[in-house]
């Protein structure tokens, strides 16, 4: 039963403490399970988009339930026959978006380490035949020990399912992190996620995504028609091998990117080890 869908309201035996986020598809509340006293996250699809999103919401729920990884928020319960909702584990931490906006929070080393952890999570997802298709700093939590957690699978799909792209149709997704093929309305795949991972790392290293200085519509056109500036043009302290890898990861042609998040993970680890060796004192 819903008594009210706002902070202070109640859904069944969950008290809605505060609104955490309102995305294109759903609200996410921090809530308290009144039966146990435990904090949880409650995800509820928008009323006004219910007919459009109900199947997609159930698909997302099925996908998340099939995944078991410490870097992915666990589904604790499902509820609501009249209107579905999902109960997820509550994770204390900051959104990666908050860390990016705090320009003193992310060094090159820390950005690289977070990217490696994120790639390992997405690699696990890819190896189960699933593409995420909406990776962005607003979907990623980082706790006080720099553990990384992926918290949203709104647009995820099995890559072997022949379904049309829902990226623009749902009004969900974030243009700043969509691959050129997604912007063109094509169904994304693993390389689309790799592109988004590259943009996230680019933003961690520079504080902005490519073409951030032009209007959003123009930025989308440029992303599909022009090579982005190298990250090192904005932050000259970025090591050459890392800059080259980031540039390859956000290539316009998917064939020129690492094929999967696992490939990108392995490339990033090689770069990290190289940088460690460079900084190690000579014996």
Helices and strands as residue ranges (DSSP letters): E 10-11, E 14-22, E 26-33, E 39-45, G 47-49, H 50-65, E 75-79, E 85-89, E 94-95, H 96-101, H 108-126, E 130-131, G 137-139, E 140-142, E 148-150, E 157-158, G 175-177, H 180-183, H 190-206, H 216-225, H 231-234, H 240-249, G 254-256, H 261-279
